[in-house]
Amino acid sequence: MKKIIPLFFVSFFISVCPAQDIQLETVATGFVSPVNAAHAGDSRLFIVEQPGAIQILNSDGSVNAAPFLDINSLVSDNGGEQGLLGLAFHPNYSSNGYFYVNYINNSGDTVISRFTRSTTDLADPNSEVILLIIPQPFANHNAGDMHFGPNDGYLYIATGDGGSGGDPQNNAQNLNNLLGKILRIDVDNTTTNPNLNYAIPADNPFVGDASARDEIWSYGLRNPWKFSFDSLNGDMWIADVGESNKEEINRTSGSSSGGENFGWRCYEGSSTFNTTGCGSISTFTFPVAEYSYGGNPFKCSITGGYRYRGSLESSLQGLYFFADFCSNQIGYVEEISDDTFQLNFAGTFSGQNFSSFVEDVDGELYAVGLSSGTISKIIDANLSIDENNFNEINLYPNPADHKVNIQWEGYHINSIRIMDIQGKIMKRLHDLPDNLIQMSVENFEKGLYLIEINSNNGQKTIKKLLVK
């Protein structure tokens, strides 16, 4: 990110765009400068707080009293773009308990290290095994995101160009260092080098090249603050923060063999920046989508997300979601045809300063607000509560402890779905000829639930139910 701007949380609700409308449904709040999140193969979300802690958000919206991990003493407290930045769970986490973090240490350098789970809800803070330390020449452009590749099980790490402005050391184009790159390492093996706690995949693109670091997968990036893999096909999506002209989104195929040069500092997005010493334009991989810096509202720093592959929001299927940190806008990229993409903004959600997105175990998406400390679920706004539609549908008692009544007048309701806040479907009801149904909630855990009600003329609404 370009900057961290502390702003008061103002609002989070409905926005409108020319194509797809979305809404944010608050799941939990009160986190301290959350900058990343991940799941560990179950219904929980692990929320990364920049000062150095990881909190557990449970499927009922509650947050554990004790942090999963607290390494504040190891993490730089200088703020800005430093701190605890990344989290990735090993593909075999359920059995080995390994997870990996990316943070800026008290010397101002990037540290990639492994920790081990102690109990289901706690990690061992004394279990750190450092894999990699990357010197940082400046305080900004540290990137920080990490993911395990869905097709190969290797750990991919995003690094920024080292900071300042304009990449003065030309790090992103320099294959002799690890800055401005996507790295790819094998954490399940080690080399004969006693200084390395990882191995180099044999098919990394620069293995055997004496003029390049073996860890490099792709390069030419300024500050790829967030990247992700498409859970359907393994495509990599990289949102790279621009200098002062373009914010860009890059995509590579899940079958890529790596080696892509995304252009920085020769190009900023598709625009020329500084081509001194740069190769032919044909050697670069240009973004599939971009938008301009500035404007009204003021845009200045892209936060990448995920391509939606969940099951609850069919109208969002295949859309790649991102946000702009400065304008508080959420946008999406739609693939119109093969290699043809269209970028849209879905609306402004004031006071959030989106720092990350997270995909849960079922593929549903959530936005992370740094300034608001809020985790919000992305849903289709057409399913949102509308005072002009279904205004005669009543839920009572609410809160409920044993049974809840759903009553309506003037509509034919053909289906009702009851979901928990993580999107898990708890119950389905179909073909409802009467205008009153009574439903037992005795087997539901305490917490907030969403009731989606569908009429036979295509109208939809969501009601909130609290089970006590």
ABEGO torsion letter per residue (X at the ends): XABBBBBBBABABBBBBABBBBBBBBABBGBBGBABBBBAGBABBBBBBAAGBBBBBBAAGBBBABBABBAAAABBAAEEABEBABBBBBAAAAAAGBBBBBBBBAAGBBBBBBBBBABAABBBAAABBBABBBBBABABGAEGBBBBBAAAGBBBBBBBAGEEBGGAAGAAABAABABGBBBBBBAABBBABAABABBBBAABAABGBAABBAABABBGBABBABBBBBAAAGBBBBBBBBAAABBBBBBBBAABAEGBBAGOAABBEABBABABGBBBAAABBBBABBBBBEEOBBBABBBBBBBBABAABAAABGBBBBBBAAAGBBBBBBBABBGBBBBBBAEBBBGAGBABBBBBAAGBBBBBBAAAGBBBBBBBAAABBBAABGAABBBOBOBBAABBBBBBBGBBBABBBBBBAAGBBABBBBGBABABBBBBAAABBBEBBBBBBBBAAGBBBBBBBBBX
